[in-house]
Amino acid sequence: MESSKNITGLEEKIGVCPTNMQLNSVSTIEWLKRRFNKTTKIQYLNNPTQLQQHKAIWDVFNKLDEDGSNSLDIDEVNQMFVNNNISVTYDQLKALFCIGFDNESTCKSGTYELSFEQFKAFTLSEKANKMFRKIVKEIRKYEIYKHPEKRAGLLPYNFSTLLNYLSEKEKKETLREEIFNSNKVL
């Protein structure tokens, strides 16, 4: 009986009964975010779908960060679009990058680089997705005039969906290379 009394006291202090808590429940996640957001590991602050999305963003970020600077500059993102036959102008990219910055003065300085946290916030931003949809509409108008080999394979209206596609494409290419290299050894 003494232990149940301690649990009741704990319940009163934190406002949640630990015996009824599930670590990935919405209420537990919200409770952790309110009280221990800075010190709690990311896997406890997100549901499995959010974790998968976070990993996909991280995979794409690492793939695009060719120089290993832990930031993406406009040239690295431009190269991603070029490699996937997506015709985005430099001005369109600049406008997209400005959405990812915390303040406008950083954008006006002319150094177009995003940290991982800025990139993640940018990919999940509704404002960025609205601008990306607008750019995709313009691009799609001219895609039909391109030679079929030069057309973009997939061009969704959502930037996050594009990143998920590119992440899966990268995994597929990596797996293909591993299989090819293992066949060379045999």
Secondary structure, DSSP 4 states (H G I P E B T S, - for coil): -HHHHHHHHHHHHHSS-GGG--TTSHHHHHHHHHHHTTTS-HHHHS-HHHHHHHHHHHHHHHHH-TT--SEEEHHHHHHHHHHTT----HHHHHHHHHHHSSSHHHHHTT--EEEHHHHHHHHH-HHHHHHHHHHHHHHHHHHTTS-GGGS-S---S-HHHHHHHHHHHHHHHHHHHHHHHHHHH-
